[in-house]
Amino acid sequence: MKLMVYSHDGFGLGNIRRMLRICTHLLDSIEKISILVVSGSPMLHSFRLPKRLDYIKLPCLNRGTSGEMYVKYLGIEIDETVKLRSELILSAIANFKPDVFLVDKKPYGIRNELKLAVEYLTAKLPETPLILILRDILDSPDTIIEEWEKHGYYEAIEKFYDRVLVVGTPEIFDIREEYQLPPMVAQKVQFCGYIRQQLGRKSPNLVRSELKLTKEEQLVLVTPGGGEDGYSLIDTYLSSLALLPTSYKLRTLIICGPEMPPEQQAALKQKAAAYPQVQMEEFTDDLMSYIAAADAVVAMGGYNTTCEILSVGKPAVIVPRIKPSQEQCIRAEHLAKLGVLAAIHPNDLTPDILLRSLLQKLHIPQISIPEINLNALPKISQYISTLLAKKNSLMPFCYQ
């Protein structure tokens, strides 16, 4: 059985990391399934890809903090690039003939590049279900309602999609109400819970040993995700260390992110050189090992990072991104109200405020959050395996 996945890209690593996590679980839990991912993510090759999964790399688009989409590498116009991407996707579908098509975030893809593919599937492969998968929060309600009305997304879901799987919970953010979904669309929504992250490949003791931590030292992990807009967070954190009382024995591991511009990384490394207790790295494909080993985490508020923190119950200070989307800010505010983490609006970020929030979290024992559902992966697997089994049982009749 064949699953095809369209992974929305445009800013950072969040979408492709989340979709690869879902794909890996599907491969582990569903026998004889093969998965083909189509994505423009420039970092796909950096991840460990499991057997029975391969990908088609689309030319990169980038959204930037302004929200405007542009071509990241090719020196051609965006309309020309979108047309190329659209035709590559359509060709892949026509040849791969997926049994299920899973679409990330946008019903018609970036700049409607999936529209031809969606219409082709409906006309030529009508037995192939289309599933839309959404993270818990997309953006502010005003922004999403305007965008979905403008691009006809409500109608697209009602006409083409069998189900909308939301990796979140209605108790934290109910997209049916917040985004004013029409009844025919709302009834297709299935909340799956958040994505529990697997433990990393290294034990916390091994990580702390490799970093040469003493028993008295506490480890702070600082991560801005992909890092494209993470300079301010890391720079402020390094400035906060000058205010740290000498009684604290803190060690810091900073993961800059592979998409941080080289000149910014160089400037931060130069500043970090003044602090021998700070170690800085560009990227790891095993971030969970370091989150699990840390005593506290300072991070931006992306979906994946938040799920990683929730999965191991680590004290955390979140400084959410506010451009080009309000998604991280809304999520951080909701979770801060539950007492799960501390949130600092980036407009309020200063070395003093960051340090005080961090030290408060370091005094709190490991948190317990049983009220937050982290069972998205089994839910998604159960739904897709049911679809595949149903389709498999009907296959002899499809070709008579």
C-alpha positions in Angstrom: 0.0 0.0 0.0 1.3 3.4 -0.9 1.0 6.7 1.0 2.0 10.0 -0.5 2.7 13.0 1.7 2.8 16.7 0.6 4.8 18.5 3.3 4.2 22.3 3.3 7.5 24.2 3.5 8.4 27.9 3.5 9.9 28.7 6.9 12.1 26.7 9.2 12.2 23.0 9.8 9.0 22.5 11.8 6.7 21.1 9.1 9.1 18.6 7.6 10.2 17.4 11.1 6.6 16.8 12.1 5.7 15.0 9.0 8.7 12.8 9.1 7.8 11.9 12.7 4.3 10.9 11.6 5.7 8.9 8.6 8.1 7.0 10.8 5.4 6.0 13.2 3.2 4.9 10.2 6.0 2.8 8.9 6.5 1.2 12.3 2.9 0.5 12.9 1.5 -0.4 9.4 3.0 -3.4 7.6 3.8 -3.2 3.9 3.3 0.5 3.5 5.6 2.6 1.4 5.7 6.4 1.7 6.7 9.0 -0.8 7.2 12.6 0.5 7.2 15.6 -1.7 8.6 18.7 -0.1 10.8 21.7 -0.8 12.6 21.5 2.5 16.3 22.1 2.0 17.1 19.9 5.1 15.4 16.7 4.1 18.8 15.1 3.3 20.0 15.8 6.9 17.5 13.6 8.6 17.8 9.8 9.1 15.2 8.4 6.7 13.7 5.0 7.6 13.3 2.1 5.1 10.3 2.3 2.8 10.3 6.1 2.8 11.8 8.2 0.0 11.2 11.8 -1.1 11.0 14.0 -4.1 12.8 17.3 -3.5 10.9 20.4 -4.9 12.7 23.7 -5.6 12.8 25.7 -2.4 10.4 28.5 -1.6 10.9 30.7 1.4 8.4 32.9 3.3 10.8 34.9 5.5 9.6 37.0 8.4 7.7 39.4 6.2 5.3 36.6 5.1 6.1 37.2 1.4 6.9 34.1 -0.5 10.1 34.1 -2.7 12.3 31.6 -4.5 15.2 30.7 -2.1 17.9 29.3 -4.5 16.9 29.3 -8.1 17.3 32.6 -9.9 13.9 32.5 -11.6 10.5 34.1 -10.9 8.2 32.7 -8.2 5.3 31.9 -10.6 7.7 29.9 -12.8 9.0 28.0 -9.8 5.4 27.3 -8.5 4.4 26.0 -11.9 7.5 23.7 -11.9 6.7 22.4 -8.4 3.0 21.9 -9.3 3.9 19.8 -12.4 6.4 17.8 -10.5 3.8 16.9 -7.8 1.2 16.1 -10.5 3.7 13.8 -12.3 4.6 12.0 -9.0 0.9 11.4 -8.2 0.2 10.1 -11.7 3.1 7.6 -11.6 3.1 6.7 -7.9 -0.7 6.3 -7.7 -1.0 6.6 -4.0 -3.7 4.7 -2.0 -3.9 7.7 0.4 -2.8 11.2 -0.1 -1.9 13.2 3.1 -1.6 17.0 2.8 0.1 19.2 5.3 -1.5 22.5 6.3 -2.9 24.0 3.1 -5.7 22.3 1.2 -4.3 23.6 -2.1 -0.7 23.8 -1.1 1.6 26.8 -1.3 0.3 29.4 -3.7 -2.3 26.8 -4.8 0.3 24.5 -6.3 -1.7 21.5 -5.3 -4.9 22.5 -7.0 -4.2 20.5 -10.2 -3.1 17.5 -8.2 -6.2 17.5 -6.0 -8.5 17.8 -9.0 -6.5 15.0 -10.8 -6.9 12.7 -7.8 -10.6 13.3 -7.6 -11.1 12.7 -11.4 -8.6 9.9 -12.1 -8.1 8.2 -8.7 -11.4 8.7 -6.9 -10.8 5.8 -4.6 -7.8 7.6 -3.1 -8.8 9.4 0.1 -7.4 12.9 0.6 -6.5 13.7 4.2 -5.6 17.2 5.5 -3.4 17.3 8.5 -3.3 20.5 10.6 -1.2 21.4 13.6 -3.1 22.7 16.6 -2.8 26.4 15.7 -2.2 27.9 12.3 -2.3 31.7 13.0 -4.6 34.2 14.5 -8.3 33.6 13.7 -8.6 36.9 11.8 -5.7 36.0 9.5 -6.8 32.4 8.9 -10.4 33.2 8.2 -9.4 35.9 5.7 -6.9 33.6 4.0 -9.2 30.6 3.9 -12.1 32.6 2.4 -9.8 34.3 -0.1 -8.3 31.0 -1.4 -11.5 28.9 -1.2 -10.1 26.5 1.4 -13.4 25.9 3.2 -15.0 24.8 -0.1 -11.9 22.8 -1.0 -12.1 20.8 2.2 -15.9 20.2 1.8 -15.5 19.1 -1.8 -12.2 17.2 -1.9 -11.1 16.0 1.5 -12.3 13.0 3.5 -11.0 14.1 6.9 -9.1 16.8 8.7 -6.8 15.4 11.3 -5.7 18.0 13.9 -2.6 17.3 16.0 -3.9 19.2 19.0 -6.7 19.2 21.4 -9.9 21.4 21.5 -9.4 22.1 25.1 -6.3 24.2 24.2 -7.4 25.6 20.8 -10.6 24.5 19.0 -10.1 25.3 15.3 -13.8 24.6 14.6 -14.8 27.6 16.6 -11.7 29.8 16.3 -11.6 29.6 12.5 -15.4 29.6 12.0 -15.5 26.3 10.1 -18.8 25.7 8.3 -20.8 22.7 9.6 -19.9 20.5 6.7 -16.2 21.2 7.2 -16.3 21.1 11.0 -17.8 17.6 11.0 -14.7 16.3 9.1 -12.4 17.5 11.9 -10.9 14.8 14.2 -8.7 16.0 17.0 -5.8 13.5 17.6 -3.9 15.1 20.5 -0.4 16.3 20.4 2.6 14.3 19.1 4.5 12.5 21.8 8.2 12.6 20.8 10.4 9.5 21.1 13.3 9.5 23.5 16.6 10.3 21.8 19.3 7.9 20.8 21.4 8.8 23.8 20.5 8.5 27.5 20.6 11.7 29.6 23.5 10.3 31.6 25.5 9.7 28.4 24.8 13.2 27.2 25.9 14.8 30.5 29.0 12.6 30.5 29.9 13.7 26.9 29.4 17.3 27.9 31.6 16.7 31.0 29.1 18.0 33.5 29.7 17.6 37.2 27.0 16.5 39.5 26.6 20.1 40.8 26.1 21.7 37.4 22.7 22.2 35.8 22.4 22.1 32.1 20.4 24.6 30.1 19.6 23.9 26.5 18.9 26.9 24.2 17.3 26.1 20.8 15.6 28.5 18.3 14.5 25.6 16.1 15.7 26.0 12.5 17.5 29.2 13.6 16.6 31.5 10.7 15.2 34.1 13.1 16.8 32.8 16.3 19.7 35.3 16.7 17.9 37.7 19.1 17.0 34.8 21.5 20.5 33.5 21.7 22.1 36.9 21.9 19.8 37.9 24.7 20.5 34.6 26.5 24.3 35.2 26.3 23.9 38.7 27.6 21.9 37.3 30.6 24.8 35.2 31.7 26.7 38.4 32.7 23.9 38.9 35.3 24.1 35.3 36.7 24.9 35.1 40.4 28.2 33.3 41.0 26.4 30.8 43.3 24.8 29.2 40.2 26.6 26.4 38.5 25.1 26.5 35.0 26.3 24.9 31.8 24.7 25.8 28.5 24.4 24.0 25.2 23.2 26.2 22.4 22.0 24.6 19.2 21.9 27.6 16.7 19.9 25.8 14.0 21.1 25.0 10.4 19.2 27.9 8.8 20.8 30.7 10.9 22.9 32.9 8.6 26.7 32.1 8.9 27.5 35.7 9.9 25.1 35.6 12.8 26.5 32.3 13.9 30.0 33.7 13.8 29.0 36.8 15.9 27.3 34.6 18.5 30.3 32.2 18.7 32.5 35.2 19.3 30.3 36.5 22.1 29.9 33.0 23.6 33.7 32.7 23.7 33.6 34.9 26.8 31.7 32.2 28.7 33.7 29.0 29.1 30.5 27.3 30.5 28.8 27.7 27.1 29.1 25.2 24.2 27.6 26.1 20.8 26.6 23.7 18.0 24.9 24.3 14.6 22.6 21.3 14.3 21.6 17.9 15.7 19.2 15.4 14.3 18.8 14.1 17.9 17.6 17.1 19.7 15.4 14.9 22.1 18.5 13.5 23.7 19.6 16.9 24.7 16.2 18.1 25.8 15.9 15.0 28.0 19.3 15.6 29.5 18.7 19.3 30.2 17.5 20.7 33.6 15.7 23.5 31.7 15.1 24.6 28.1 15.1 28.1 26.6 13.4 28.0 23.2 11.2 29.5 20.6 7.7 28.1 20.6 7.5 25.9 17.5 5.1 23.0 17.5 7.7 20.3 17.5 9.9 21.9 20.2 6.8 22.4 22.4 5.8 18.7 22.0 9.4 17.6 22.8 9.3 19.7 26.0 5.8 18.3 26.9 6.9 14.7 26.2 9.6 14.7 28.9 8.0 17.3 31.2 11.0 19.7 31.2 10.8 23.2 32.8 10.9 25.7 29.9 11.0 29.3 29.0 9.5 30.0 25.6 10.1 33.2 23.6 7.7 32.7 20.7 8.0 34.0 17.2 5.5 36.6 16.3 6.3 37.0 12.6 5.2 36.0 10.0 2.6 34.1 12.0 1.1 34.5 15.5 0.9 30.7 15.9 3.7 30.3 18.4 2.6 33.2 20.5 -1.0 31.9 20.8 0.2 28.5 21.8 2.7 29.8 24.3 0.1 32.0 25.9 -2.4 29.1 26.2 0.2 26.7 27.7 1.5 29.4 30.1 -2.0 29.9 31.5 -2.0 26.2 32.3 1.2 26.6 34.1 3.1 24.2 31.8 5.8 26.7 30.8 6.9 30.3 31.1 6.3 32.6 28.1 8.0 35.9 27.3 6.7 38.0 24.5 9.6 38.9 22.2 8.8 42.6 22.6 9.4 42.2 26.4 12.5 40.1 26.1 15.5 41.5 28.0 18.5 39.7 29.6 17.1 40.4 33.1 13.6 39.1 32.4 14.9 36.0 30.6 17.3 35.2 33.4 14.7 35.6 36.1 12.2 33.4 34.3 14.9 30.7 33.7 16.0 30.7 37.4 12.4 30.4 38.5 11.9 27.4 36.3 15.2 25.7 37.5 13.8 25.7 41.0 10.6 23.9 39.9 10.8 20.0 39.9 9.9 18.1 36.8 6.4 19.0 35.8 3.6 16.5 35.3 1.0 17.3 32.6 -1.4 14.3 32.4 -4.2 16.6 31.2 -2.6 17.2 27.8 -3.2 14.4 25.3 0.0 13.3 23.6 -1.4 10.4 21.6 -1.6 11.8 18.1 0.6 9.2 16.4 -1.4 6.2 17.4 -4.6 8.0 16.5 -3.3 9.0 13.0 -2.0 5.4 12.5 -5.3 3.9 13.5 -7.2 6.1 11.1 -4.9 5.6 8.1 -4.6 1.8 8.7 -8.4 1.6 8.7 -8.5 3.5 5.4 -5.9 1.2 3.8 -7.6 -1.9 5.1 -11.0 -0.8 3.7 -9.5 0.1 0.4 -7.5 -3.2 0.2 -10.7 -5.1 0.8 -12.4 -3.3 -2.0 -9.5 -3.6 -4.5 -10.7 -6.8 -6.3 -14.0 -5.0 -7.1 -12.3 -1.8 -8.3 -10.7 -3.5 -11.3 -13.5 -5.8 -12.4 
